[in-house]
Amino acid sequence: MNSAILFSGGKDSTMALYSSILKKDNVKCLFSMKSLNNESYMFHVPNIDLTDLIAKSVDISIMKCTTGGEKEEELKDLKKGLIRLKNQGVETIYSGALFSTYQKTRIDNLCEKIGLKSIAPLWHVNPEEYMRNIINLGFKVIITGVFAEGLDKSWLGREITHNLIDELIAIKNNVCDINLCFEGGEAETLVIDGPIFKKKLKIIETEKIWNYDHGIYQVKKAVLENK
């Protein structure tokens, strides 16, 4: 099966890629949508330009498209990209959707109209089991954006570990009913290493950008490093 992965560099799209590889699909390319709107309903924003570097690290080509990121209008840009993929022989689109019906139904509907199969291998996973499995598999994930009560500036740049998941559970139980895998938009992530990475990302320069109660961890410079 010729597949492409809707890819942001975050944990969910990386795990969707991992799932496609495990199924022995022919992953023809990663497909990255760059939104010019930081509040896109559909697409991951922080550090999206690092997908080029990650594509090199996993040795898979990448196709990138730009969208204005306006609600519903951004689907037209996504559709154009999906048509390009189909014309290149792609048969199946993988996405990292977990619980967002808004995102999944729109991807599913576009794929159906174009004649592509849509697969969301992580759909309705158990949040805690999923997060711990990512760690147990050997993926290294850092937090690159926080947007929820209980997550302050100190969380930016932290690696997701079992201890961090324990902290999230405590926040969920005592502070705010957050989704442990951030599907409610609580946080954004970046994967810097893992079992499918031939080289790991080494972060050289960063900036924490904080706006009252939310912020992002901007990676200003990164390189690939031998493992």
Buried (B, 14 or more C-beta within 10 A) or exposed (E): EBBBBBBBBBBBBBBBBBBBBEBEBEBBBBBBBBBEBEEBBBBBBBBBEBBBBBBBBBEBEBBBBEBEBBEEEBBEBBBEBBBBBBEEEBBBBBBBBBBBEEBBEBBBEBBEEBEBBBBBBBBEBEBBEBBBEBBEEEBBBBBBBBBBBBBEBEBBBBEBEEEBBEBBBEBBEEEEEBBBBBBBBBBBBBBBBBEBBEBBBEBEEBEEBEEEEBBBBBBEEBEBEEE
